[in-house]
């Protein structure tokens, strides 16, 4: 029964994507089928096949070791405060320093040309297997390792000339994915890194899958020049050695950590204020415990049933997914870590996949700021397609969660 429910959920998610399609007749089902097959194959490989599970376990141990190295720096800066009994489990001490360390590490990998090589390889694989354009494939690959703020830099020379459909694919890939630096912060909060890594890789074909259903290519798009090479660097100051690369990455990480900390602080406080107001209003009608989480949980609970989450837990899972869309995934993961003990392991695993993406309202503004500044002519396109890209990115995350839930029930 669980398997049939999982298969039905996958079909319904695809049907919802088709429902939102701007041109159903133009959908290239070969590309869609290849993208879905690749997303499903990754799920089977990393969650069901013994060799794949061993590989993702090896990667998880590697990330855990990196988190340990990050903790050494955290201990040096915060001293006794980094100990668990003195506040070392607080968000500011456990998660934010990880962002700084990983930003510095990623900068070093870019300087050594390791990261661009990986992005080229993965992007080339996506292009050959799925059949998407070079630009779309490279951007989707970049979103596995860096965030939606950095991935447009990979295709910077070509942003201004992208058609609406391909700009939408770039936007959706950004919404569906997460940054590697942020991924490590989630792991530092207690979220299982093997699920996060699997979700990150599944988001690349998943984002392209939903983009090509909701806004398929036109003949004009297919005629665009595909002879695209990955730029060797950005126009910003390039590091002259590995020390400068590490320093620049750390400075970028500090900015990101401060932004994340400020965002989480403000959003958590705003939710508390909203809950206070809702509770006061609800008390007038006999519902003193009315809260933001209850409202979004009620709205998204039916969606959670598509992921094979039992109705008894769908309400809480729906609240987490709604928090992710309305606010962001960081706040949702914080809430998940606080209630994980009350949910079944399969539900925790499934919702981990559903939350692993940048698809939220704030991301529309981020994409307008980043891609809009790199290609000002695309700013109106981003504004017009923002909500649609949010829906596409959310459906990509839900598809990853549905596939993951199916694989977990097959184990």
Buried (B, 14 or more C-beta within 10 A) or exposed (E): EBEEBBEBBBEBBBEBBEEBBBEEEBBBEEBBEBBBBBBBBBBBBBBBBEEBBEBBBEBBEEBEEBBEEBBEBBBEEBEEBBEEEEBBBBBBBBBBBBBBBBBBBBBBBBBEEEBBEBBBEBBBBBBEBBBBBBBBBBBBBBBBBBBBBBBBBBBBEBBEBBBBBBBBBBBBBBBBBBBBBBBBBBBBBBBBBBBBBBBBBBBBBBBBBBBBBBBBBEEEBEEBEEEBEBBEEEEEEEBEEEEBBBBBBBBBBBEBBEEBBEBBEEBBEEBEEBBEEBBEEBEEEEEEEBBBBBBBBBBBBEBBBBBBBBEEBBBBBBBBBBBBBBBBBBBBBBBBBEBBEEBEEBBBBBBBBBBBBBBBEEBBEBBBEBBBEBBEEBBEBBBEBBEBBBBBBBBBBBBBBBBBBBBBBEE
